[in-house]
């Protein structure tokens, strides 16, 4: 068995080459010391207020973001309006960025700062297609010491699509022009196949003119389909007040579904044909 003999000889040579000499342990020379050639990963830069991005609708709903940064004078779909640090230590314990503690801080702060930034009343913000998205570092970035979070303004111009943003959006909903530009409209009557929610600056035939709070069932539970439908009684009066002829007008009511309710929308929309 020459092959086996050759292998055993080679193994013996390897083993012997690793043995210590009779004079004691081998002392490695400086050239024999192990060296590392790995370059530490460069952490992502902290986001800056005023940065713009070409972001998709799907990217806007993710917890972290790697969308492409662009110059704000070019086409973009997201603008960063607020950056801050989340509390990474709770009751003396370090929490991870993907923990409920960290994410609940971010999800509470970004909508609050969004309201202050775009302006308008609560009702006017509800009737706007402007929205807020928030992002935090990846787990790897958080482990490297990054503890920022970022709040972006986006425009949901049509179902599951972000529209282009231009200009300074600070206080934009304080003005009639801004509310008209970013208002919520539709391509058809609510409840019909032609209905598609769009921003009012695009072609439309109906407009959301008001909202109605829907009372929950026990606790904060969805009240049920029938109760949600019946909550829109005052929409008729709102539409009549806007109509050219109070004896002949059309109106519609869009109540929240259970899925929308669970996502936080506890109100319905009143609709009327656009003037």
Buried (B, 14 or more C-beta within 10 A) or exposed (E): EEEEEEEEEEEEEEEEEEEEEEEEEEEEEEEEEEEEEEEEEEEBEEBEEEBBBBBBBEBBEEBBBEBEBBEBEEEBBBBBBBBBEBEBEEEEEEBEBBBEBBBEBBEEBBBEBBBEBBBBEEEBBBBBBBBBBBBBBBEEBBEBEBBBBBBBBBBBBBEEEBBEBBEEBEEBBBEEEBBEBBBBBBBBBBEEEEBEBBBBBEEBBBBBBBBBEBEEEEEEEBBEEEBBEEBBEEBBEBBBEBBEEEEEBEBBBBBBEEEBBEEEBBBBBBBBBEE
